[in-house]
Amino acid sequence: MKWLLVLISLNLYDDGTADHFVFTNMTYISLKHCQETAQVNLESIKATAIREFNGPAKIFCFREDKFKQYLNYTPEPKKLNI
């Protein structure tokens, strides 16, 4: 199973969506491996977030198949009872 290191911008758009950045230069063999790599490289990851998003980001380790599902997810619109 492959794992990916993903940044999700904390700067949200008006519709609640956010920009994502996937580190494609490396995949990881386990969640632990991904998390350890993120911890060791935290400063350069934060610098990447600033460069790519002009602001901070949350750091996530996603299983590759789950990340694809996440990207394809479309929430149902909520109806407001006014």
Rosetta blueprint (number, residue, H / E / L):
1 M L
2 K L
3 W E
4 L E
5 L E
6 V E
7 L E
8 I E
9 S E
10 L E
11 N E
12 L E
13 Y L
14 D L
15 D L
16 G L
17 T L
18 A E
19 D E
20 H E
21 F E
22 V E
23 F L
24 T L
25 N L
26 M L
27 T L
28 Y E
29 I L
30 S L
31 L H
32 K H
33 H H
34 C H
35 Q H
36 E H
37 T H
38 A H
39 Q H
40 V H
41 N L
42 L H
43 E H
44 S H
45 I H
46 K H
47 A H
48 T H
49 A H
50 I H
51 R H
52 E H
53 F H
54 N L
55 G L
56 P L
57 A E
58 K E
59 I E
60 F E
61 C E
62 F E
63 R E
64 E H
65 D H
66 K H
67 F H
68 K H
69 Q H
70 Y H
71 L H
72 N H
73 Y L
74 T L
75 P L
76 E L
77 P L
78 K L
79 K L
80 L L
81 N L
82 I L
